[in-house]
Amino acid sequence: MFKVSFCFLSCCERFFFANHLPFLNFSLIFVSPKQFYYYYMKKLLLSLWVLSLTTFVFASEHTAFSPDKRLHLTVRDDGGQPTYTLNYDGLEVIKPSKLGLKADYGDFTQGMKIVEATEKAVQTVYDMTRTKRAHVDQKATMLTLKLVNDKGYPLQITFYIANNDVAYRYTLLPVKDENPRCAVIYGETSSFNFPRRNAHFYDATNTTYVGMATH
């Protein structure tokens, strides 16, 4: 026995019902709950599957925050070019800036893809007697990304995000079956792209312009 359901169906859906359930008409759609359930569950599962594929292909963004959650780092690999941005309290302080380097055995500036990401909280404690601060106790977030170029050669980028500063470094990982013990760095695309609103301060007595401060 069928229950009567009033449904708004697209042309494709009406075509489906007309071919699979020929006893239906287009004014009142007589659909059993079981048939309705299976039909739309198939559509839902198909949509989720397509969405998962899309996420897998385009999932190229990784984010990390400072311990106080005010600094926000975002790293992407759009178009094979790794970049990073930095926000503080929602305000952009570093616009999309390039990452990468060129070595004698591989190019790590293009054709790059993030394949692995790990994040952990770290705490650094040390004492020094010849600095402005004798005792340092700093908490930070460490984001480690593994990227590979179009040849499958790996590059690791590690970000250190504290409450007031951010640093990063490159690590050339061993290449499978080759394992180079040394590498020659030809150049890098590392950059700091500051917004135009930033103000730069120089010491008037410093004619070499060393020690520029940015606010």
Rosetta blueprint (number, residue, H / E / L):
1 M L
2 F L
3 K L
4 V E
5 S E
6 F L
7 C L
8 F L
9 L L
10 S L
11 C H
12 C H
13 E H
14 R H
15 F H
16 F H
17 F H
18 A H
19 N H
20 H H
21 L L
22 P L
23 F L
24 L L
25 N L
26 F L
27 S L
28 L L
29 I E
30 F E
31 V L
32 S L
33 P H
34 K H
35 Q H
36 F H
37 Y H
38 Y H
39 Y H
40 Y H
41 M H
42 K H
43 K H
44 L H
45 L H
46 L H
47 S H
48 L H
49 W H
50 V H
51 L H
52 S H
53 L H
54 T H
55 T H
56 F H
57 V H
58 F H
59 A L
60 S L
61 E E
62 H E
63 T E
64 A E
65 F E
66 S L
67 P L
68 D L
69 K L
70 R L
71 L E
72 H E
73 L E
74 T E
75 V E
76 R E
77 D L
78 D H
79 G H
80 G H
81 Q L
82 P L
83 T E
84 Y E
85 T E
86 L E
87 N E
88 Y E
89 D L
90 G L
91 L E
92 E E
93 V E
94 I E
95 K E
96 P E
97 S E
98 K E
99 L L
100 G L
101 L E
102 K E
103 A E
104 D L
105 Y L
106 G E
107 D E
108 F L
109 T L
110 Q L
111 G L
112 M L
113 K E
114 I E
115 V E
116 E E
117 A E
118 T E
119 E E
120 K E
121 A E
122 V E
123 Q E
124 T E
125 V E
126 Y E
127 D E
128 M L
129 T L
130 R L
131 T L
132 K L
133 R L
134 A L
135 H E
136 V E
137 D E
138 Q E
139 K E
140 A E
141 T E
142 M E
143 L E
144 T E
145 L E
146 K E
147 L E
148 V E
149 N L
150 D L
151 K L
152 G L
153 Y L
154 P E
155 L E
156 Q E
157 I E
158 T E
159 F E
160 Y E
161 I E
162 A E
163 N L
164 N L
165 D L
166 V E
167 A E
168 Y E
169 R E
170 Y E
171 T E
172 L E
173 L L
174 P L
175 V L
176 K L
177 D L
178 E L
179 N L
180 P L
181 R L
182 C L
183 A L
184 V L
185 I E
186 Y E
187 G E
188 E E
189 T L
190 S L
191 S L
192 F L
193 N E
194 F L
195 P L
196 R L
197 R L
198 N L
199 A L
200 H E
201 F E
202 Y L
203 D L
204 A L
205 T L
206 N L
207 T L
208 T L
209 Y L
210 V L
211 G L
212 M L
213 A E
214 T E
215 H L
